[in-house]
């Protein structure tokens, strides 16, 4: 039993800003709520998903903690600093401690929840706001995970505020959910880089570009209008973020300056909770292959090569792989 390296994806919770009900009418309650920045920030600072991390990694769940939109190890400055550390500095986040999520702030979450409920109640939003979350109807594992996530919402944000509404599709999430825009959120959607530049990540969220994958297929930000003050504020935020990404795109003669500009854009994306970082996928496997001997590229198809792998026909013991202590500590917590 060994912990396998993280896959090359950064997973987030994506919001749908132009949601419809199953009868074809707009879900005005959700659309109005999610356009409100205080509502989104109460999630950003308050939603504790550690119990859901345990569905992937029960032994060391905090190894799944993700605080960024991009991913660690993607690219480095000229002095060897990981790009995400630039984002961390812009966000003012401490380093992960392996014990508690460093992004969470109960005081800020409570303040933003109070603000959101006051502002939204004044314009007709009713609480709790229902959060429609779709899973495959035939997938018991997905249902178990969704039930854990629903409890995370309840424990973190309160049933008086939001409630995860687990719904199912039969075969195709694209045709049955995302094209008709029935989802409130997509939790665990992620991106893996095709090339070693932050643009490959941040470009997926820009406004007004049909090639921006998440904007076009998940958030539907391009479909909303400025007909309400809430929508105008949301669009202004997206346009500012997009301008920051485009300005970073234009810097081609100084990589350090390019990365610094992208880091400011990524921090802006998260500071306004246009998306919320979710997790990295770091699980455990039984293996006769030494995972540490495999190629560990952060983008492209290089990891598909079966080259220079070290193997053992008898398998590897936890002692050989240095995880015996971790497993013993985990077992002790269950006694």
Secondary structure by P-SEA (a helix, b strand, c coil): ccccccccbbbbbcccccccccccccaaaaaaaaacaaaaaaaaccccaaaaaaacccccccccccccccccccccccccccaaaaaaaaaccccccccccccccaaaaaaaaaaaaaaaaaacccccbbbbbbcccccaaaaaaaaaaaaaaaaccccccbbbbbbbbcccccccccccccccccccccccccccccccccccccccccccccccccccccccccccaaaaaaaaaaaaaaaaaaaaaaccccaaaaaaaaaaaaaaaaaaccbbbbbccccccccccccccccccccccccccccbbbbbccccccccccaaaaaaaaaaaac
